[in-house]
Structures are given as structure tokens and as C-alpha cells.
Amino acid sequence: MDISLKQLQIFQAVVVAGSITKASRRVGLSQPSISQQLAKLEEKIGAQLIQRNRTGLVSLTPSGEYWFKVAEDMLRRLDQAVTEHNRRYFDNAVILRMGVPPTLRGPFIAASARIASESPGFAKFELRFALTSGELVEQLRLHQLNCIIVNESSIAEGRSSFAVATLFEEPLCWAVPAEIGRDEVERALLPGSKPQKLGGALARYVEMDSNVPMRAKSDEWFRHNLPAATPMFSTMTYAAAVDLVAAGLATAHCPLSLLPGLPDNVSRRVRFYAVDGLSRTVILAMPKHLMTLPAYAGIFNKIVAYAHDEYRQDNLFKQVEELPRLGTVIELPRRA
């Protein structure tokens, strides 16, 4: 069979992305080109590999299941061969292609870049953002990234292929427009509060995109604590949600790691409250074969150590006040 690695890469990308439309964005090819390459692959194999439903989502046929495993194995071995080649013949050049969600900016990214730059054989640090942890996991599986920081729940499938370490447990905060006083916030949380008794922003909240892993828990928090509030806004990123809060339009949830990277014109218009029961486990993942190389293993372990020893959540924010019912209110330090 005259099967090319490019065809297997395209096939793998379609399966991992879940549709030809999404795979098109990942591999940089048009949808007709991808469909054509898949048709050629199926013709050479002599069997149908995928099925598409009316919405464009794909599922694997029995033959497709077999060839997807073959493709993943071959492409992983190719990636290992390229890594070994670079290690032997390019002076142990270390190129760290790190993917992170848009919330994780500021000191953690700077520390990761510094750790990589101090590694023997360091050549380049590439940082890429994706809207969701799921997209980052896809890019790691497609060998477009070799290191990612994501929500643990997003890497359950195929976890055995990666070295995984927990970085920190990250709480989500409740972001409220700064002009809303604490008394008003407490009244809103009283059982039986009605929309007409709430301030404008307290009667509305920002709903996260369905691809965001914490969406369900966030919605449940609002149903339990602010049942009179309605999800009048929806965004794909926590940063966009906080922008809406800063504009006085609604309240929202956001991860603690987002706060240090907020611009002053946003942070001074928002007050952040710590809430119970909303947290996520943030992990570092890297292909296992890279952990056999001392430079990559050293970077991996040093980033984990930095997260445990220096990047502690309780050291990020200095002004924390007790607030009845909610526990604590977080005030962002003002930049000089």
C-alpha cells in the first residue's frame, strides 16, 4: 500500500479534533483537501475509516479503530526518532514548545521560560495559547506541542502516553463589579432573593463556553447561591468574562491564576471573592519519550518544583479580608 505519513497525520487530526472542520484549523489545510486525502487513504486501504453524522462529527468504523491505533503508534515513533536525531546530531538542542490556557500568564510563564533557558542545550522557548485545555491536549497528541499546562480532567484519554505531574490546586473566584458593596453582595446571597431585589449586575452572570471543564460546576454554584440570577452573557475565556464584570454588566467566575495578568483598568473595577467548592487541578504534561532526555526531564521537574515551592496560591495576593457567608474577599495589589 502506498500510504503516506501525511495521510496518517491528517486522519489522526480528524479523529482527535472530532470533525473535518476542526481538523482544518489544526493542520492548516482546507476542508476539501482533507476530505480528498481521507478518500485517497480509504481507497488505498480498501475500507471506510470514518463516518460523519449530520452535524459533521466523525466516528470510527472497526477498520478506522485499527488504523487510528496504527497511525498514533507510527507518528509517535516518528516523533521519538526526530527527537533522538536532534539529540545526537544537533548538539542536544532543546526546543520547548509549551501550550497554556490564556488564564495562566504573568510569573508562571516567565519562570517556565527562565527554567528552559537555563537548561543545557537550550535553543528556543515557544509559547502558544489555546482557548481550552482540550485544544492543548489535541495539539500535544498531534506533536504540535511538547509540553502543556492544563486542567487535569482534560487529559484523561490517552494519559498513559504522557508524563503527568500535579502543579497546584487552583480555586475559582467570584468576580463582582467593584461598585457593588459587600452589604449588597450579602443580601443577594440570602435564600429567596429575587431578581428585582438584586443590583443589576448581581441579577446576571457570565456563562462559560461548554468546552470549559469548570462550566458545569460554575453553573451549579450560581443555581445554588444566586438562583435568581440568569446567564445573560456567554464567553469562551475567563478573561473576557472578567472584562464584562469590569464593565458592570454581570458577575462571573475566574481562576486565581488569571488575576496577576489583569490590566489595572480592569482589576480596579472588580472585586474578587473566594468561594468554597470551586477548584480545578492544574497539571503539567509531556510525552514520556522526552522524559528519557535529561534536559527535558530537568525542565519538567524544575517547573513542578517551582509550582510547589514558589508559585503558591497564598503568596500571589497580599490583601485578603474575611467576608461573612463567602469566606474571603481578594483585593488585587495595585501596581505602582
C-alpha positions in Angstrom: 0.0 0.0 0.0 1.3 3.5 -0.9 0.2 5.1 2.3 1.9 8.4 3.3 2.7 9.7 6.7 0.9 12.9 5.7 -2.3 11.0 5.2 -2.0 9.3 8.5 -1.4 12.7 10.2 -4.5 14.1 8.6 -6.5 11.0 9.6 -5.3 11.3 13.2 -6.0 15.0 13.3 -9.6 14.5 12.1 -10.2 11.8 14.8 -8.6 13.8 17.6 -10.4 17.0 16.7 -13.7 15.2 16.2 -14.6 16.8 12.8 -13.0 17.8 9.5 -13.9 21.4 10.2 -11.9 21.5 13.5 -9.0 19.5 12.0 -8.7 22.0 9.2 -7.7 24.7 11.7 -5.2 22.3 13.3 -3.3 21.1 10.3 -3.6 24.3 8.1 -5.4 22.6 5.2 -8.8 23.4 3.6 -11.7 21.1 4.3 -11.9 19.8 0.7 -8.1 19.0 0.8 -8.6 17.0 4.0 -11.6 15.2 2.6 -9.7 14.3 -0.6 -6.7 12.9 1.4 -9.1 10.8 3.6 -10.8 9.5 0.5 -7.4 8.5 -1.0 -6.4 6.8 2.2 -9.6 4.8 2.4 -9.2 3.9 -1.3 -5.7 2.6 -0.7 -6.8 0.6 2.4 -9.9 -0.6 0.7 -12.2 0.2 3.7 -14.2 3.1 5.1 -12.4 4.6 8.2 -14.8 7.2 9.5 -18.4 8.0 9.4 -19.9 11.6 9.6 -23.2 12.5 11.0 -25.4 15.4 10.0 -23.5 17.9 12.2 -20.1 16.9 10.8 -18.9 15.0 13.8 -16.9 11.8 13.0 -16.9 8.3 14.4 -14.6 5.4 13.6 -15.6 2.2 11.9 -13.9 -1.0 13.1 -11.3 -0.6 10.4 -10.9 3.0 11.4 -10.3 2.0 15.0 -7.5 -0.3 13.9 -5.8 2.3 11.6 -6.2 5.1 14.2 -4.1 3.0 16.6 -1.6 2.3 13.8 -1.4 6.0 12.9 -0.9 7.1 16.6 1.9 4.4 17.0 3.7 5.3 13.8 3.5 9.1 14.4 4.7 8.7 18.0 7.6 6.6 16.8 8.5 9.2 14.2 8.4 11.9 16.8 10.7 9.9 19.0 13.1 9.3 16.1 13.2 13.1 15.3 13.8 13.9 19.0 16.7 11.3 19.1 18.1 12.6 15.9 18.2 16.2 17.2 19.7 14.9 20.5 22.6 13.1 18.6 23.4 15.5 15.8 22.3 19.0 16.8 24.2 19.5 20.0 21.3 18.4 22.2 19.2 21.3 21.1 16.3 21.8 23.4 13.2 23.4 22.0 10.4 23.7 24.4 7.0 24.2 22.7 4.8 25.0 25.7 1.0 25.4 25.5 -1.0 27.1 28.2 -4.6 28.4 28.6 -5.0 32.2 28.3 -5.5 32.5 32.1 -2.0 31.4 33.0 0.1 34.4 32.4 2.5 36.6 34.4 5.0 35.0 36.8 4.4 31.3 35.9 5.2 31.8 32.3 8.2 33.9 33.0 9.5 31.3 35.4 9.0 28.5 32.9 10.8 30.4 30.2 13.7 31.1 32.6 13.9 27.4 33.6 14.0 26.3 30.0 16.6 28.9 29.0 18.9 27.7 31.8 18.8 24.1 30.5 21.9 22.7 28.8 21.5 22.8 25.0 18.6 25.4 25.2 17.8 26.6 21.7 14.3 28.1 21.9 11.2 28.6 24.1 7.9 28.7 22.1 4.7 29.7 24.0 1.3 29.0 22.5 -2.2 29.8 23.9 -5.4 27.9 23.2 -8.9 28.8 24.3 -9.4 25.5 26.2 -7.4 22.7 27.8 -8.9 20.3 25.4 -7.4 22.1 22.4 -4.0 22.0 24.1 -4.3 18.2 24.7 -5.1 17.8 21.0 -2.0 19.7 20.0 0.1 17.6 22.3 -1.3 14.4 20.8 -0.6 15.8 17.3 3.0 16.6 18.3 2.5 20.3 17.7 3.4 20.9 21.4 5.8 19.0 23.6 4.7 20.4 27.0 1.3 21.7 28.2 -0.3 23.0 31.4 -3.9 22.1 31.6 -6.9 21.2 33.7 -6.4 17.6 34.8 -9.8 16.5 33.7 -9.0 17.3 30.1 -6.2 14.7 29.7 -8.0 11.6 30.9 -8.0 10.0 27.5 -4.5 8.8 26.4 -3.0 9.8 29.7 -0.7 6.8 29.6 1.3 8.3 26.7 2.4 11.3 28.8 4.4 12.1 31.9 1.9 14.0 34.1 2.5 15.9 37.4 0.2 18.0 39.5 1.3 21.6 39.7 -1.4 23.1 42.1 -5.0 23.0 43.1 -6.4 26.3 41.8 -9.6 27.8 43.3 -12.0 29.8 41.2 -13.1 33.2 42.4 -16.4 35.1 42.1 -15.8 38.4 40.2 -18.2 41.2 41.1 -18.2 44.8 39.9 -16.3 46.9 42.4 -19.1 49.5 42.8 -21.3 46.8 44.4 -20.8 46.9 48.1 -20.4 44.0 50.5 -23.8 44.6 52.1 -25.5 44.3 48.7 -23.5 41.1 47.9 -24.5 39.6 51.3 -28.2 40.4 50.7 -28.0 38.8 47.2 -26.8 35.6 48.8 -29.7 35.4 51.2 -32.1 32.5 50.5 -35.1 33.6 48.4 -33.5 36.6 46.8 -35.5 37.8 43.8 -34.1 39.5 40.7 -35.9 42.8 41.4 -34.2 42.9 44.8 -30.7 42.4 43.3 -28.5 45.0 41.8 -28.3 44.9 38.0 -25.1 43.0 37.7 -26.0 40.6 40.6 -29.1 39.6 38.6 -26.9 38.4 35.7 -23.9 36.2 35.3 -21.4 35.2 32.6 -21.8 31.6 31.4 -18.6 29.9 30.2 -18.4 28.0 26.9 -19.5 24.4 27.1 -15.9 23.3 26.3 -14.6 24.9 29.5 -14.2 22.0 32.0 -15.4 24.0 35.0 -18.6 25.2 33.3 -20.9 22.7 35.0 -19.6 23.4 38.5 -19.8 27.1 37.9 -23.4 26.9 36.7 -24.3 24.8 39.7 -22.8 27.4 42.1 -25.0 30.1 40.6 -28.1 27.9 40.8 -27.4 27.2 44.5 -26.1 30.6 45.6 -27.8 33.0 43.3 -30.9 31.2 41.9 -32.5 34.5 40.8 -29.5 35.4 38.6 -29.7 34.5 34.9 -26.9 33.7 32.4 -27.3 36.7 30.1 -23.8 36.5 28.7 -21.6 33.7 27.4 -17.8 33.8 26.6 -15.1 31.4 25.6 -12.5 32.7 28.0 -12.3 33.8 31.6 -10.5 37.0 30.7 -13.5 38.0 28.5 -15.8 37.2 31.4 -13.9 39.4 33.8 -14.0 42.2 31.1 -17.8 42.1 31.2 -17.7 42.2 35.0 -15.4 45.3 34.9 -18.0 46.9 32.7 -20.6 46.4 35.4 -22.7 44.1 33.3 -22.7 40.9 35.4 -20.8 38.7 37.8 -18.6 35.7 36.8 -16.2 33.0 37.9 -12.5 33.0 37.0 -9.4 31.1 38.1 -7.0 32.6 40.6 -4.1 32.4 38.1 -5.8 35.0 35.9 -5.7 37.8 38.4 -2.0 38.8 38.3 -2.2 39.3 34.5 -5.2 41.6 34.5 -4.6 45.2 33.5 -5.1 47.9 36.1 -8.1 49.4 34.2 -9.8 46.0 34.7 -8.6 44.9 38.1 -9.5 48.2 39.9 -13.1 47.8 38.7 -13.6 44.3 40.0 -13.6 42.7 43.5 -12.8 39.0 43.8 -14.4 36.7 46.4 -13.0 33.3 47.3 -15.7 30.7 47.2 -15.9 27.1 48.5 -16.3 24.1 46.3 -14.9 25.5 43.1 -11.4 24.5 42.2 -9.5 22.7 39.5 -6.3 20.6 39.5 -3.7 22.1 37.1 -1.2 19.6 35.7 2.0 19.6 33.6 2.1 17.0 30.8 4.9 16.0 28.5 5.4 13.0 26.1 7.0 10.1 28.0 9.8 9.7 25.5 11.1 13.2 26.2 11.5 12.3 29.8 14.3 9.9 28.8 16.3 13.0 27.8 18.0 14.7 30.8 17.4 18.3 29.5 13.6 17.8 29.1 13.3 15.8 32.3 15.2 18.5 34.1 12.9 21.3 32.8 9.8 19.2 33.7 10.9 18.6 37.2 12.1 22.2 37.8 8.7 23.6 36.7 7.0 21.2 39.0 9.3 22.2 41.9 8.7 25.9 41.1 4.9 25.4 41.3 5.2 23.6 44.6 7.8 25.8 46.3 7.4 29.3 44.9 4.2 29.7 42.9 1.9 29.2 45.9 -1.6 30.5 45.6 -1.5 32.1 49.1 1.6 34.1 48.1 0.1 35.7 45.0 -2.3 38.0 46.9 -1.4 40.0 49.9 -4.7 41.7 50.9 -7.4 39.2 52.0 -10.4 40.2 54.1 -12.9 38.0 55.8 -16.4 38.3 54.4 -19.5 36.7 56.1 -21.0 33.8 54.1 -18.4 33.9 51.3 -15.3 33.4 53.4 -12.7 35.8 51.9 -12.6 38.7 49.6 -9.5 39.2 47.4 -8.3 42.7 46.7 -5.6 42.9 43.9 -2.4 44.7 44.8 -2.3 47.9 42.9 0.7 48.4 40.6 3.0 51.3 41.3 
